[in-house]
Each structure stands twice: as structure tokens, then as C-alpha cells.
Amino acid sequence: MLMDTLSKILGERADIELAAKIKKIILSFPDVRGAYDLILNNYGPDTFNGTVHIEVPDTYSASDLDELIREITVRVYYECNVIL
């Protein structure tokens, strides 16, 4: 029991299938050219927060990028229950 608790506190590898699903969703957006450095933090049963770097064209304006990030965040949350 102690080992399982320590493993969760110190950090353990995220589910590979969940990470692959999140990257697949992100890459499905037309202007996203890459998704890198996905980090998922587990804060309890089925509660994940995460970060990811995305690659987009350099012609994107700040407002376009903001809109894209919001769309990605909402879709990942509804499909994977992960807050990015």
C-alpha cells in the first residue's frame, strides 16, 4: 500500500493510450503541425492536468492562436477528461 502511494506522489508514467489519444486529437486540427512534450499530472482518480507544446504556422496571429488553443482544450477535455 505504501509503495503504491509513493509511486503516485513521486510520479509515474501516464497511460500510453491516453497520451496517444490526446496527441491524435491535437494533430487532427488542420493547422497544427506537431504536438510535443506532453506532460500529464495525476491529481486523483480520473483527474488529470496537462501541458503540451504545439507547432503552428508562423503566420498565426495571437487571436488565432488563442482561439485554436481554446478549441483544443475543450475538445481534449470532453473526449479525454484531461484539462490542458
VENHUSUL-V805640 format. One record per helix or strand. SS is the DSSP state (@ for helix, = for strand). FROM is the first residue (numbers start at 1). LEN is the number of residues. If there is no record, write none. Layout:
# VENHUSUL-V805640
ss = (SS:SS)
from = (FROM:FROM)
len = (LEN:LEN)
This chain:
# VENHUSUL-V805640
ss = (@:@:=:=:@:=)
from = (2:16:34:48:62:82)
len = (9:12:9:8:19:2)
